[in-house]
Amino acid sequence: MAETTVTHIGQAQPRPAGLRGVAADWSSDQRAFKNVSWGKAMMWIFLLSDTFIFGCFLLSYMTARMSTRVPWPNPSKVFALHIGGSDIPLILIAIMTFVLISSSGTMAMAVNYGYRRDRRKTAVLMLLTAALGATFVGMQAFEWTKLITEGVRPWGNPWGAAQFGSSFFMITGFHGTHVTFGVIFLIIVARKVWRGDYDTGRPGFFTSRKGRYENVEIMGLYWHFVDLVWVFIFAFFYLW
């Protein structure tokens, strides 16, 4: 570590060559996060940990599905809606996916206007993103209610393998919780943007620290991650 010790303020010694230099760099934080703010770095670390959790959930789901000898319920029938006298497979899931993917577009536009310091457009687009997220959660609640009414429980269901219910409620519930918290924080940050807190340096209520427009980008990182996870859930749970 002696090679990476800072001898003067803002001046670091040259990094050793090879893997030793990479290890020394990351351990002393001289270059790896030099241009990354604390809030953004913490969000990336949080998203990385969340990736492991969702990855474990999906791996557990795949293991349960491939190891059971009982037939797995057919998603096209289980998640069908009876409309106009016929069952339309996955129609609700398709609409939910469209709504959530569309919210990524509005969030990206909000981040863009946040860079331009356009308070009104940034706040409106963030609120629109929150509305789309709340719509997704509402449709997910409808889906849960429908399946519970039809007899799906974490310990069993009328159509096949008992692991179906526990996997469905655990994975979609965990993801829905992420979307719900995202909606709450979108509204909070949009309110701050609308009031001009990031322009005047107004301190936050909980942290007493001055916020910046970078918080809009951090919210964007979280929201895009939630949308990306849903793509995997959609592929593994509803299309497989």
Disulfide bonds with the S-S distance in Angstrom:
none
